[in-house]
Protein backbone atom coordinates (compact mmCIF):
# COMPACT_ATOMS: atom_id res chain seq x y z
CA UNK A 1 0.00 0.00 0.00
CA UNK A 2 1.16 3.54 -0.72
CA UNK A 3 2.70 5.55 2.11
CA UNK A 4 0.46 8.39 0.91
CA UNK A 5 -2.98 6.71 0.64
CA UNK A 6 -4.84 10.03 0.42
CA UNK A 7 -2.60 11.55 -2.25
CA UNK A 8 -4.32 12.29 -5.56
CA UNK A 9 -1.40 13.96 -7.36
CA UNK A 10 2.38 14.34 -7.27
CA UNK A 11 4.72 17.28 -7.79
CA UNK A 12 8.41 16.65 -8.39
CA UNK A 13 11.51 18.75 -8.10
CA UNK A 14 13.70 18.33 -11.19
CA UNK A 15 17.48 18.53 -10.66
CA UNK A 16 18.71 15.83 -8.31
CA UNK A 17 15.25 14.23 -8.20
CA UNK A 18 14.36 13.22 -11.75
CA UNK A 19 17.47 14.34 -13.63
CA UNK A 20 21.07 13.77 -12.56
CA UNK A 21 22.57 17.20 -13.17
CA UNK A 22 25.11 17.32 -10.36
CA UNK A 23 28.17 17.20 -12.62
CA UNK A 24 26.61 19.64 -15.09
CA UNK A 25 25.88 22.17 -12.34
CA UNK A 26 29.23 21.77 -10.63
CA UNK A 27 31.39 22.24 -13.72
CA UNK A 28 29.25 25.22 -14.76
CA UNK A 29 29.79 26.86 -11.37
CA UNK A 30 33.52 26.16 -11.51
CA UNK A 31 33.79 27.68 -14.96
CA UNK A 32 31.81 30.81 -14.03
CA UNK A 33 33.68 31.49 -10.80
CA UNK A 34 37.10 30.86 -12.30
CA UNK A 35 36.33 32.92 -15.42
CA UNK A 36 34.71 35.91 -13.72
CA UNK A 37 36.39 35.96 -10.30
CA UNK A 38 39.71 34.43 -11.31
CA UNK A 39 39.76 31.98 -8.42
CA UNK A 40 38.66 28.52 -7.37
CA UNK A 41 36.20 27.70 -4.59
CA UNK A 42 35.48 24.44 -2.73
CA UNK A 43 32.81 22.29 -4.34
CA UNK A 44 30.70 22.34 -1.19
CA UNK A 45 30.52 26.13 -1.32
CA UNK A 46 29.66 26.13 -5.02
CA UNK A 47 26.84 23.63 -4.46
CA UNK A 48 25.54 24.86 -1.10
CA UNK A 49 22.36 26.48 -2.40
CA UNK A 50 21.49 24.19 -5.29
CA UNK A 51 17.72 23.94 -5.27
CA UNK A 52 17.18 27.69 -5.20
CA UNK A 53 17.12 29.85 -8.35
CA UNK A 54 20.51 30.41 -9.94
CA UNK A 55 20.22 34.17 -9.54
CA UNK A 56 19.88 33.67 -5.77
CA UNK A 57 22.87 31.32 -5.63
CA UNK A 58 25.18 33.79 -7.39
CA UNK A 59 24.86 36.28 -4.53
CA UNK A 60 26.95 33.85 -2.44
CA UNK A 61 29.94 34.79 -4.59
CA UNK A 62 29.62 38.57 -4.86
CA UNK A 63 27.66 41.55 -3.57
CA UNK A 64 28.21 43.55 -6.77
CA UNK A 65 25.28 43.59 -9.21
CA UNK A 66 27.49 43.81 -12.31
CA UNK A 67 29.66 40.90 -11.20
CA UNK A 68 26.55 38.92 -10.23
CA UNK A 69 25.08 39.39 -13.70
CA UNK A 70 28.34 38.42 -15.37
CA UNK A 71 28.57 35.25 -13.28
CA UNK A 72 25.02 34.41 -14.29
CA UNK A 73 25.67 35.02 -18.00
CA UNK A 74 28.93 33.05 -18.07
CA UNK A 75 27.34 30.15 -16.16
CA UNK A 76 24.34 29.98 -18.46
CA UNK A 77 26.38 30.19 -21.65
CA UNK A 78 28.74 27.42 -20.57
CA UNK A 79 25.94 25.28 -19.14
CA UNK A 80 24.05 25.46 -22.43
CA UNK A 81 27.12 24.36 -24.38
CA UNK A 82 27.93 21.29 -22.26
CA UNK A 83 24.35 20.44 -21.26
CA UNK A 84 23.65 17.46 -23.51
CA UNK A 85 27.00 15.80 -22.79
CA UNK A 86 26.74 15.93 -18.99
CA UNK A 87 23.05 15.51 -18.14
CA UNK A 88 21.72 12.09 -17.11
CA UNK A 89 18.41 10.66 -15.94
CA UNK A 90 18.17 8.60 -12.78
CA UNK A 91 17.49 4.90 -13.41
CA UNK A 92 13.83 4.00 -13.09
CA UNK A 93 12.44 7.52 -13.55
CA UNK A 94 10.84 6.97 -17.00
CA UNK A 95 9.20 3.79 -15.74
CA UNK A 96 7.90 5.52 -12.61
CA UNK A 97 6.35 8.30 -14.68
CA UNK A 98 4.77 5.75 -17.04
CA UNK A 99 3.28 3.90 -14.05
CA UNK A 100 1.88 7.15 -12.64
CA UNK A 101 0.33 7.98 -16.00
CA UNK A 102 -1.24 4.54 -16.20
CA UNK A 103 -2.93 5.02 -12.81
CA UNK A 104 -4.40 8.35 -13.94
CA UNK A 105 -2.66 10.20 -11.11
CA UNK A 106 -1.84 13.76 -12.31
CA UNK A 107 1.75 14.90 -11.80
CA UNK A 108 4.00 17.82 -12.57
CA UNK A 109 7.34 19.50 -12.00
CA UNK A 110 8.01 22.45 -9.69
CA UNK A 111 11.63 23.53 -10.11
CA UNK A 112 13.89 26.47 -9.33
CA UNK A 113 15.29 26.17 -12.86
CA UNK A 114 13.94 28.51 -15.52
CA UNK A 115 11.05 27.05 -17.52
CA UNK A 116 12.90 26.86 -20.83
CA UNK A 117 15.95 25.21 -19.29
CA UNK A 118 13.77 22.68 -17.46
CA UNK A 119 11.99 21.77 -20.70
CA UNK A 120 15.35 21.29 -22.42
CA UNK A 121 16.50 18.90 -19.70
CA UNK A 122 13.35 16.82 -19.92
CA UNK A 123 13.39 16.89 -23.72
CA UNK A 124 16.86 15.31 -23.70
CA UNK A 125 15.12 12.13 -22.54
CA UNK A 126 11.87 12.56 -24.44
CA UNK A 127 9.96 13.58 -21.31
CA UNK A 128 9.11 17.19 -22.14
CA UNK A 129 5.50 16.22 -22.81
CA UNK A 130 5.17 13.74 -19.95
CA UNK A 131 3.89 16.13 -17.26
CA UNK A 132 0.58 17.83 -16.62
CA UNK A 133 2.38 21.03 -15.64
CA UNK A 134 5.84 22.52 -15.29
CA UNK A 135 6.48 25.52 -13.04
CA UNK A 136 9.90 27.13 -13.36
CA UNK A 137 11.48 29.99 -11.46
CA UNK A 138 10.17 32.43 -14.06
CA UNK A 139 6.59 31.15 -13.71
CA UNK A 140 6.08 32.20 -10.08
CA UNK A 141 7.04 35.34 -8.15
CA UNK A 142 8.00 33.29 -5.08
CA UNK A 143 10.80 30.72 -5.02
CA UNK A 144 11.64 27.69 -2.89
CA UNK A 145 11.97 27.42 0.08
CA UNK A 146 8.89 29.68 -0.05
CA UNK A 147 5.83 27.44 -0.54
CA UNK A 148 4.45 29.65 -3.32
CA UNK A 149 5.54 27.55 -6.33
CA UNK A 150 4.30 24.33 -4.73
CA UNK A 151 0.95 25.92 -3.89
CA UNK A 152 0.71 27.12 -7.49
CA UNK A 153 1.33 23.56 -8.65
CA UNK A 154 -1.41 22.23 -6.39
CA UNK A 155 -3.85 24.82 -7.73
CA UNK A 156 -3.00 23.97 -11.33
CA UNK A 157 -3.62 20.28 -10.62
CA UNK A 158 -6.91 21.21 -8.98
CA UNK A 159 -5.90 19.61 -5.68
CA UNK A 160 -5.68 20.68 -2.06
CA UNK A 161 -2.08 20.64 -0.75
CA UNK A 162 -2.78 17.74 1.57
CA UNK A 163 -3.81 15.71 -1.50
CA UNK A 164 -0.58 16.39 -3.38
CA UNK A 165 2.82 14.89 -2.52
CA UNK A 166 5.94 16.95 -3.13
CA UNK A 167 9.10 15.00 -3.94
CA UNK A 168 12.58 16.54 -3.78
CA UNK A 169 16.25 16.10 -2.96
CA UNK A 170 17.06 19.40 -1.22
CA UNK A 171 16.12 20.94 2.13
CA UNK A 172 14.61 23.82 0.16
CA UNK A 173 12.24 21.38 -1.56
CA UNK A 174 11.12 19.87 1.71
CA UNK A 175 10.69 23.25 3.37
CA UNK A 176 8.57 24.46 0.45
CA UNK A 177 6.45 21.31 0.43
CA UNK A 178 5.90 21.33 4.17
CA UNK A 179 5.14 25.05 4.12
CA UNK A 180 2.52 24.45 1.46
CA UNK A 181 0.88 21.73 3.57
CA UNK A 182 1.87 18.85 1.28
CA UNK A 183 3.12 15.45 2.42
CA UNK A 184 6.81 15.37 1.45
CA UNK A 185 9.13 12.67 0.18
CA UNK A 186 12.90 13.12 0.41
CA UNK A 187 14.93 11.30 -2.24
CA UNK A 188 18.37 10.33 -1.02
CA UNK A 189 20.05 9.95 -4.41
CA UNK A 190 20.37 13.68 -5.07
CA UNK A 191 22.83 16.41 -4.12
CA UNK A 192 22.35 16.72 -0.36
CA UNK A 193 23.46 14.44 2.49
CA UNK A 194 20.87 12.19 4.11
CA UNK A 195 21.20 13.87 7.50
CA UNK A 196 20.42 17.29 5.99
CA UNK A 197 17.22 15.95 4.44
CA UNK A 198 16.08 13.94 7.46
CA UNK A 199 16.46 17.07 9.59
CA UNK A 200 13.55 18.51 7.60
CA UNK A 201 11.33 15.66 8.84
CA UNK A 202 9.84 14.48 5.54
CA UNK A 203 7.02 11.96 5.77
CA UNK A 204 9.17 9.44 3.89
CA UNK A 205 12.77 9.15 2.71
CA UNK A 206 13.53 6.97 -0.32
CA UNK A 207 16.91 5.49 -1.21
CA UNK A 208 16.00 4.61 -4.79
CA UNK A 209 13.25 5.12 -7.34
CA UNK A 210 11.68 1.75 -6.55
CA UNK A 211 11.19 2.84 -2.92
CA UNK A 212 9.62 6.08 -4.14
CA UNK A 213 7.32 4.10 -6.43
CA UNK A 214 6.15 2.08 -3.43
CA UNK A 215 5.35 5.28 -1.55
CA UNK A 216 3.32 6.81 -4.38
CA UNK A 217 1.52 3.83 -5.93
C-alpha positions as CSV (number, residue, x, y, z in Angstrom):
1,X,0.0,0.0,0.0
2,X,1.2,3.5,-0.7
3,X,2.7,5.6,2.1
4,X,0.5,8.4,0.9
5,X,-3.0,6.7,0.6
6,X,-4.8,10.0,0.4
7,X,-2.6,11.5,-2.3
8,X,-4.3,12.3,-5.6
9,X,-1.4,14.0,-7.4
10,X,2.4,14.3,-7.3
11,X,4.7,17.3,-7.8
12,X,8.4,16.7,-8.4
13,X,11.5,18.8,-8.1
14,X,13.7,18.3,-11.2
15,X,17.5,18.5,-10.7
16,X,18.7,15.8,-8.3
17,X,15.3,14.2,-8.2
18,X,14.4,13.2,-11.8
19,X,17.5,14.3,-13.6
20,X,21.1,13.8,-12.6
21,X,22.6,17.2,-13.2
22,X,25.1,17.3,-10.4
23,X,28.2,17.2,-12.6
24,X,26.6,19.6,-15.1
25,X,25.9,22.2,-12.3
26,X,29.2,21.8,-10.6
27,X,31.4,22.2,-13.7
28,X,29.2,25.2,-14.8
29,X,29.8,26.9,-11.4
30,X,33.5,26.2,-11.5
31,X,33.8,27.7,-15.0
32,X,31.8,30.8,-14.0
33,X,33.7,31.5,-10.8
34,X,37.1,30.9,-12.3
35,X,36.3,32.9,-15.4
36,X,34.7,35.9,-13.7
37,X,36.4,36.0,-10.3
38,X,39.7,34.4,-11.3
39,X,39.8,32.0,-8.4
40,X,38.7,28.5,-7.4
41,X,36.2,27.7,-4.6
42,X,35.5,24.4,-2.7
43,X,32.8,22.3,-4.3
44,X,30.7,22.3,-1.2
45,X,30.5,26.1,-1.3
46,X,29.7,26.1,-5.0
47,X,26.8,23.6,-4.5
48,X,25.5,24.9,-1.1
49,X,22.4,26.5,-2.4
50,X,21.5,24.2,-5.3
51,X,17.7,23.9,-5.3
52,X,17.2,27.7,-5.2
53,X,17.1,29.9,-8.4
54,X,20.5,30.4,-9.9
55,X,20.2,34.2,-9.5
56,X,19.9,33.7,-5.8
57,X,22.9,31.3,-5.6
58,X,25.2,33.8,-7.4
59,X,24.9,36.3,-4.5
60,X,27.0,33.9,-2.4
61,X,29.9,34.8,-4.6
62,X,29.6,38.6,-4.9
63,X,27.7,41.5,-3.6
64,X,28.2,43.5,-6.8
65,X,25.3,43.6,-9.2
66,X,27.5,43.8,-12.3
67,X,29.7,40.9,-11.2
68,X,26.6,38.9,-10.2
69,X,25.1,39.4,-13.7
70,X,28.3,38.4,-15.4
71,X,28.6,35.2,-13.3
72,X,25.0,34.4,-14.3
73,X,25.7,35.0,-18.0
74,X,28.9,33.0,-18.1
75,X,27.3,30.1,-16.2
76,X,24.3,30.0,-18.5
77,X,26.4,30.2,-21.6
78,X,28.7,27.4,-20.6
79,X,25.9,25.3,-19.1
80,X,24.0,25.5,-22.4
81,X,27.1,24.4,-24.4
82,X,27.9,21.3,-22.3
83,X,24.3,20.4,-21.3
84,X,23.6,17.5,-23.5
85,X,27.0,15.8,-22.8
86,X,26.7,15.9,-19.0
87,X,23.1,15.5,-18.1
88,X,21.7,12.1,-17.1
89,X,18.4,10.7,-15.9
90,X,18.2,8.6,-12.8
91,X,17.5,4.9,-13.4
92,X,13.8,4.0,-13.1
93,X,12.4,7.5,-13.6
94,X,10.8,7.0,-17.0
95,X,9.2,3.8,-15.7
96,X,7.9,5.5,-12.6
97,X,6.4,8.3,-14.7
98,X,4.8,5.8,-17.0
99,X,3.3,3.9,-14.1
100,X,1.9,7.2,-12.6
101,X,0.3,8.0,-16.0
102,X,-1.2,4.5,-16.2
103,X,-2.9,5.0,-12.8
104,X,-4.4,8.3,-13.9
105,X,-2.7,10.2,-11.1
106,X,-1.8,13.8,-12.3
107,X,1.7,14.9,-11.8
108,X,4.0,17.8,-12.6
109,X,7.3,19.5,-12.0
110,X,8.0,22.4,-9.7
111,X,11.6,23.5,-10.1
112,X,13.9,26.5,-9.3
113,X,15.3,26.2,-12.9
114,X,13.9,28.5,-15.5
115,X,11.1,27.0,-17.5
116,X,12.9,26.9,-20.8
117,X,15.9,25.2,-19.3
118,X,13.8,22.7,-17.5
119,X,12.0,21.8,-20.7
120,X,15.3,21.3,-22.4
121,X,16.5,18.9,-19.7
122,X,13.4,16.8,-19.9
123,X,13.4,16.9,-23.7
124,X,16.9,15.3,-23.7
125,X,15.1,12.1,-22.5
126,X,11.9,12.6,-24.4
127,X,10.0,13.6,-21.3
128,X,9.1,17.2,-22.1
129,X,5.5,16.2,-22.8
130,X,5.2,13.7,-19.9
131,X,3.9,16.1,-17.3
132,X,0.6,17.8,-16.6
133,X,2.4,21.0,-15.6
134,X,5.8,22.5,-15.3
135,X,6.5,25.5,-13.0
136,X,9.9,27.1,-13.4
137,X,11.5,30.0,-11.5
138,X,10.2,32.4,-14.1
139,X,6.6,31.2,-13.7
140,X,6.1,32.2,-10.1
141,X,7.0,35.3,-8.1
142,X,8.0,33.3,-5.1
143,X,10.8,30.7,-5.0
144,X,11.6,27.7,-2.9
145,X,12.0,27.4,0.1
146,X,8.9,29.7,-0.1
147,X,5.8,27.4,-0.5
148,X,4.4,29.6,-3.3
149,X,5.5,27.6,-6.3
150,X,4.3,24.3,-4.7
151,X,1.0,25.9,-3.9
152,X,0.7,27.1,-7.5
153,X,1.3,23.6,-8.7
154,X,-1.4,22.2,-6.4
155,X,-3.8,24.8,-7.7
156,X,-3.0,24.0,-11.3
157,X,-3.6,20.3,-10.6
158,X,-6.9,21.2,-9.0
159,X,-5.9,19.6,-5.7
160,X,-5.7,20.7,-2.1
161,X,-2.1,20.6,-0.8
162,X,-2.8,17.7,1.6
163,X,-3.8,15.7,-1.5
164,X,-0.6,16.4,-3.4
165,X,2.8,14.9,-2.5
166,X,5.9,17.0,-3.1
167,X,9.1,15.0,-3.9
168,X,12.6,16.5,-3.8
169,X,16.2,16.1,-3.0
170,X,17.1,19.4,-1.2
171,X,16.1,20.9,2.1
172,X,14.6,23.8,0.2
173,X,12.2,21.4,-1.6
174,X,11.1,19.9,1.7
175,X,10.7,23.3,3.4
176,X,8.6,24.5,0.5
177,X,6.5,21.3,0.4
178,X,5.9,21.3,4.2
179,X,5.1,25.1,4.1
180,X,2.5,24.4,1.5
181,X,0.9,21.7,3.6
182,X,1.9,18.9,1.3
183,X,3.1,15.5,2.4
184,X,6.8,15.4,1.5
185,X,9.1,12.7,0.2
186,X,12.9,13.1,0.4
187,X,14.9,11.3,-2.2
188,X,18.4,10.3,-1.0
189,X,20.0,9.9,-4.4
190,X,20.4,13.7,-5.1
191,X,22.8,16.4,-4.1
192,X,22.3,16.7,-0.4
193,X,23.5,14.4,2.5
194,X,20.9,12.2,4.1
195,X,21.2,13.9,7.5
196,X,20.4,17.3,6.0
197,X,17.2,15.9,4.4
198,X,16.1,13.9,7.5
199,X,16.5,17.1,9.6
200,X,13.5,18.5,7.6
201,X,11.3,15.7,8.8
202,X,9.8,14.5,5.5
203,X,7.0,12.0,5.8
204,X,9.2,9.4,3.9
205,X,12.8,9.2,2.7
206,X,13.5,7.0,-0.3
207,X,16.9,5.5,-1.2
208,X,16.0,4.6,-4.8
209,X,13.2,5.1,-7.3
210,X,11.7,1.8,-6.5
211,X,11.2,2.8,-2.9
212,X,9.6,6.1,-4.1
213,X,7.3,4.1,-6.4
214,X,6.2,2.1,-3.4
215,X,5.3,5.3,-1.5
216,X,3.3,6.8,-4.4
217,X,1.5,3.8,-5.9
